[in-house]
Amino acid sequence: MSTPADSNPNVAEGRTARKGPATGRDRAKSARRRAREFALQGLYEWQINRREASSIDAHIREQEDFAKCDRPHYDALLHGCIDQAAKLDADLVKFLDRPIEELSPVEHAVLWIGAYELAHCLDVPYKVAINEAVELAKSFGGTDGHKYVNGVLDHLAPGLRPDEVKAARPSKG
């Protein structure tokens, strides 16, 4: 049975209808997007400092606008990526053109978020998971990091979401 979230990416992403034009920084920033951004900050900090996840989490929750994010999604991303970092890396390494240690911390964290969403957040369509990771990389990563993130996650998706990817991509032949 289909729910509105299944067929409407705005609902799946936590967006709501607005009356009038969107303005300022809130334009196009869904609660899910904010959750990903805060998780990215936490994962970056974890890579650099290797502090306890609970300490990083407490620090992130103090940030301005944290209340506007999708907190359950943030929790899943931050703690899920930290808990499963080795598994996520094992999935990603097959599609990397360099050792994991040579990835920038931002792109590494973005790839974790994208891979985690592909593997565990089945309410997020695979194309949305990839696009959101690309947008994070555009906003926070290096100049062409978003292209790299897109390529890696596009190759990872068929292994994690075979039926969804097959249905979305035209058949060859």
SERO-4910 file (N, C-alpha, C, O; in steps of 0.05 Angstrom, whole numbers):
BEGIN
 pado doro    nc1    nc2    nc3   cac1   cac2   cac3    cc1    cc2    cc3    oc1    oc2    oc3
  Met    A     17    -24      0      0      0      0     18     25      0     37     27     15
  Ser    A     11     43    -17     27     68    -20     17     89     -1     -7     92      4
  Thr    A     36    104     11     29    127     28     37    152     13     52    150     -6
  Pro    A     28    175     22     36    200      9     66    203      8     77    214    -11
  Ala    A     80    194     29    109    197     30    122    180      8    144    187     -2
  Asp    A    109    157      0    121    140    -20    120    154    -48    139    151    -63
  Ser    A     99    168    -53     96    179    -80    103    209    -82    106    219   -105
  Asn    A    106    223    -60    112    251    -61    139    256    -48    140    254    -23
  Pro    A    160    263    -63    186    268    -51    186    291    -31    202    291    -13
  Asn    A    168    310    -34    166    331    -14    158    321     13    168    330     33
  Val    A    138    303     14    130    291     39    152    273     50    158    274     74
  Ala    A    164    257     32    185    239     41    208    255     53    222    245     71
  Glu    A    213    278     44    235    294     53    227    313     76    244    329     84
  Gly    A    203    312     85    195    328    108    188    357    101    187    374    118
  Arg    A    184    363     75    176    390     67    146    393     70    131    374     68
  Thr    A    138    417     75    110    423     77    103    445     57    120    460     48
  Ala    A     78    446     50     69    467     31     72    494     45     67    497     69
  Arg    A     80    514     29     83    541     40     63    559     26     55    555      3
  Lys    A     54    579     41     37    599     29     55    623     22     69    633     40
  Gly    A     54    631     -3     71    653    -11     99    643    -17    106    619    -14
  Pro    A    116    661    -27    143    653    -35    161    647    -11    158    660     10
  Ala    A    179    628    -15    199    622      6    220    644      5    227    654    -17
  Thr    A    230    651     28    250    672     29    274    664     46    272    646     63
  Gly    A    296    677     41    320    674     58    331    647     58    328    631     40
  Arg    A    345    640     80    359    615     83    341    591     84    349    569     78
  Asp    A    316    595     93    298    572     96    288    561     69    276    539     68
  Arg    A    292    576     47    283    568     21    295    541     14    320    538     14
  Ala    A    278    521      9    286    495      0    302    479     21    313    458     14
  Lys    A    303    487     46    316    472     66    295    457     83    282    468    100
  Ser    A    293    431     76    274    415     91    286    407    118    310    410    123
  Ala    A    269    396    135    279    386    161    299    363    156    318    360    172
  Arg    A    294    347    136    313    325    130    340    336    120    361    326    128
  Arg    A    339    357    103    364    369     94    380    380    118    404    375    120
  Arg    A    366    393    136    380    403    160    391    380    176    413    382    187
  Ala    A    377    358    178    387    335    193    412    324    181    431    317    195
  Arg    A    413    323    154    437    314    140    460    333    145    483    324    150
  Glu    A    455    359    145    476    379    149    488    376    177    512    377    181
  Phe    A    470    373    197    480    370    225    495    344    228    515    343    242
  Ala    A    485    322    216    499    297    217    526    299    204    546    288    214
  Leu    A    528    313    181    553    318    168    573    332    186    596    324    188
  Gln    A    564    352    200    581    366    219    592    347    241    615    347    248
  Gly    A    573    331    251    581    312    272    601    291    262    620    284    276
  Leu    A    596    280    238    614    260    227    641    272    220    661    258    223
  Tyr    A    642    296    211    667    310    207    683    312    233    706    305    234
  Glu    A    669    321    254    682    324    280    691    297    290    713    295    302
  Trp    A    676    276    286    684    249    295    709    240    281    726    227    293
  Gln    A    711    245    255    734    237    240    759    252    249    781    240    251
  Ile    A    756    277    255    779    294    262    788    289    291    812    287    297
  Asn    A    769    287    309    775    286    338    771    259    351    783    253    372
  Arg    A    756    241    338    750    214    349    739    216    378    745    199    395
  Arg    A    724    237    383    710    239    409    687    220    410    679    209    390
  Glu    A    677    216    434    653    199    437    630    211    422    626    235    421
  Ala    A    614    193    410    591    201    395    572    218    412    560    237    402
  Ser    A    568    210    437    550    225    454    559    254    459    542    272    461
  Ser    A    585    258    461    596    285    465    592    302    440    584    325    441
  Ile    A    597    290    417    593    304    391    563    310    388    556    332    380
  Asp    A    546    291    394    517    295    392    508    318    409    493    335    400
  Ala    A    517    319    434    509    340    452    518    368    441    503    387    442
  His    A    542    369    430    552    394    418    535    402    394    528    426    392
  Ile    A    528    384    377    512    390    353    484    400    361    474    419    350
  Arg    A    472    387    382    445    395    390    444    424    401    423    435    404
  Glu    A    467    435    408    468    462    418    468    483    396    466    507    401
  Gln    A    472    474    371    474    492    348    448    507    343    426    496    347
  Glu    A    451    531    333    428    547    325    412    531    304    424    519    286
  Asp    A    386    532    305    368    520    286    367    489    288    354    477    271
  Phe    A    380    477    307    378    448    309    349    439    312    342    418    302
  Ala    A    333    454    327    305    446    331    289    444    305    268    432    305
  Lys    A    299    457    284    285    456    258    292    431    242    281    427    220
  Cys    A    310    414    252    317    390    236    300    366    244    287    366    265
  Asp    A    300    347    227    286    321    232    304    305    251    322    291    243
  Arg    A    298    308    277    316    297    297    319    266    295    341    256    299
  Pro    A    297    251    291    301    222    288    319    215    264    335    196    266
  His    A    317    230    242    334    224    219    363    232    226    381    217    218
  Tyr    A    367    254    239    394    262    247    406    240    265    429    232    261
  Asp    A    390    231    285    400    210    303    408    185    288    429    174    293
  Ala    A    391    177    269    397    153    253    423    157    237    440    139    236
  Leu    A    426    180    225    449    185    208    475    187    225    494    173    219
  Leu    A    475    203    245    499    207    261    508    181    274    530    172    270
  His    A    490    169    290    497    146    305    500    121    287    517    104    292
  Gly    A    483    119    267    485     97    248    511     97    233    524     76    230
  Cys    A    519    120    223    544    122    208    568    116    226    587    103    217
  Ile    A    568    126    250    590    121    268    591     92    275    612     79    275
  Asp    A    568     80    282    567     52    290    575     34    267    587     12    271
  Gln    A    568     41    242    573     24    219    594     35    200    595     27    177
  Ala    A    612     52    210    632     64    193    648     43    178    653     46    154
  Ala    A    657     22    192    673      1    178    657    -13    156    668    -18    135
  Lys    A    632    -19    161    615    -32    141    610    -14    118    611    -22     95
  Leu    A    604     11    124    599     31    102    624     34     85    623     35     61
  Asp    A    648     36     98    673     37     83    677     13     66    686     15     43
  Ala    A    671    -11     76    674    -35     60    656    -35     36    664    -45     15
  Asp    A    632    -24     38    614    -22     16    624     -1     -5    622     -6    -29
  Leu    A    635     21      5    643     43    -12    669     37    -26    673     45    -49
  Val    A    688     24    -13    715     21    -24    716      8    -51    734     13    -67
  Lys    A    696     -9    -57    695    -22    -83    691     -2   -106    698     -8   -129
  Phe    A    682     22   -100    676     41   -121    693     66   -119    688     86   -133
  Leu    A    714     65   -103    732     88   -100    756     85   -118    764     62   -124
  Asp    A    767    107   -126    791    106   -143    816    112   -127    838    117   -138
  Arg    A    813    113   -101    836    119    -83    830    106    -56    808     99    -50
  Pro    A    850    103    -39    846     92    -12    827    111      4    827    135      0
  Ile    A    812     99     21    793    114     38    808    136     53    797    158     56
  Glu    A    832    131     62    847    150     78    853    176     62    860    196     73
  Glu    A    852    174     36    858    197     19    833    214     12    835    235      0
  Leu    A    809    205     21    785    222     18    786    245     37    797    243     59
  Ser    A    775    268     28    773    290     47    753    282     69    735    266     63
  Pro    A    755    292     93    736    285    114    707    292    106    688    278    114
  Val    A    704    314     91    677    322     83    665    301     64    643    291     68
  Glu    A    680    295     42    669    276     23    665    249     35    646    234     29
  His    A    683    241     54    680    215     67    654    215     83    639    195     82
  Ala    A    649    236     98    624    237    114    600    238     96    579    225    102
  Val    A    601    253     74    579    254     55    573    226     44    550    217     41
  Leu    A    594    212     36    591    185     26    579    166     47    562    149     40
  Trp    A    587    169     72    575    153     93    545    158     95    529    140     96
  Ile    A    537    184     94    509    191     96    494    180     73    472    168     76
  Gly    A    504    183     48    491    172     25    488    142     26    467    131     20
  Ala    A    510    128     33    510     99     35    491     89     57    477     70     53
  Tyr    A    491    103     79    473     96    102    444     99     93    428     81     98
  Glu    A    437    121     80    410    125     71    402    104     51    380     93     52
  Leu    A    420     97     33    413     77     13    409     50     26    391     35     18
  Ala    A    424     43     47    422     17     60    399     16     80    387     -5     83
  His    A    394     37     94    376     36    117    351     54    117    332     49    132
  Cys    A    351     74    100    328     93    100    311     88     75    312    104     56
  Leu    A    297     66     76    282     58     52    258     76     46    246     75     24
  Asp    A    251     94     65    230    114     59    241    137     42    226    152     31
  Val    A    267    138     39    280    158     22    286    145     -5    302    126     -6
  Pro    A    273    154    -27    279    142    -53    309    143    -59    322    162    -51
  Tyr    A    319    123    -73    348    122    -77    358    147    -92    380    156    -86
  Lys    A    343    157   -111    352    181   -126    353    205   -107    371    222   -110
  Val    A    335    206    -88    335    228    -69    360    226    -50    373    246    -45
  Ala    A    366    202    -41    389    197    -24    415    206    -38    431    220    -27
  Ile    A    417    199    -64    441    207    -79    441    237    -83    462    250    -79
  Asn    A    419    248    -91    417    277    -96    423    293    -71    438    313    -72
  Glu    A    413    285    -49    418    299    -24    448    298    -16    459    317     -6
  Ala    A    460    275    -21    489    273    -16    505    291    -34    524    305    -26
  Val    A    497    292    -60    509    310    -79    506    339    -70    525    355    -71
  Glu    A    483    347    -60    478    374    -51    495    381    -27    506    403    -24
  Leu    A    498    361     -9    516    366     14    545    370      5    558    389     14
  Ala    A    554    354    -14    581    357    -25    584    384    -39    606    396    -37
  Lys    A    564    393    -53    566    419    -66    568    441    -46    584    460    -49
  Ser    A    553    439    -24    553    460     -4    578    461     14    587    482     22
  Phe    A    588    437     21    609    435     41    635    423     31    656    426     44
  Gly    A    635    410      8    659    396     -2    676    413    -20    671    437    -24
  Gly    A    696    400    -32    714    412    -51    700    419    -77    677    412    -81
  Thr    A    714    431    -95    704    442   -120    688    421   -136    665    426   -143
  Asp    A    700    398   -141    686    378   -157    679    353   -140    673    332   -152
  Gly    A    679    356   -114    673    333    -97    645    321   -102    641    297    -99
  His    A    627    338   -109    599    329   -114    598    309   -137    582    291   -137
  Lys    A    615    313   -157    616    295   -180    626    267   -171    616    247   -180
  Tyr    A    646    267   -154    657    243   -144    636    228   -127    632    204   -130
  Val    A    623    243   -109    602    231    -92    580    219   -109    571    197   -104
  Asn    A    572    234   -129    551    224   -147    559    198   -160    543    178   -160
  Gly    A    583    197   -171    592    172   -184    594    148   -166    586    126   -173
  Val    A    605    152   -142    608    130   -123    581    120   -115    576     96   -115
  Leu    A    563    138   -107    537    129    -97    519    117   -120    504     99   -115
  Asp    A    523    128   -144    508    117   -167    517     88   -172    500     72   -181
  His    A    542     81   -168    551     54   -171    543     36   -147    540     12   -151
  Leu    A    541     48   -124    534     33   -100    504     26    -99    497      4    -90
  Ala    A    487     43   -109    458     40   -107    448     13   -118    431      1   -104
  Pro    A    456      4   -141    444    -21   -151    449    -45   -132    433    -64   -132
  Gly    A    471    -45   -117    476    -67    -99    459    -65    -73    453    -86    -61
  Leu    A    451    -41    -66    435    -37    -42    405    -36    -47    389    -43    -30
  Arg    A    398    -26    -70    369    -23    -78    364    -33   -106    356    -19   -123
  Pro    A    370    -59   -111    369    -69   -138    342    -66   -152    341    -58   -175
  Asp    A    320    -72   -138    294    -71   -150    286    -42   -157    276    -36   -179
  Glu    A    291    -24   -138    285      4   -143    301     16   -166    291     31   -182
  Val    A    327     10   -166    344     20   -188    336      9   -214    335     23   -234
  Lys    A    331    -17   -215    323    -30   -240    297    -18   -251    295    -14   -275
  Ala    A    278    -13   -233    253     -1   -242    256     27   -252    241     36   -269
  Ala    A    276     41   -242    279     70   -249    296     73   -274    294     93   -288
  Arg    A    314     54   -280    332     57   -303    321     42   -327    311     20   -324
  Pro    A    324     54   -350    315     40   -374    330     15   -379    355     14   -375
  Ser    A    316     -6   -388    330    -31   -394    346    -28   -420    338    -14   -438
  Lys    A    368    -42   -421    385    -42   -445    378    -65   -462    375    -88   -453
  Gly    A    375    -60   -487    370    -82   -506    345    -81   -521    340    -99   -538
***
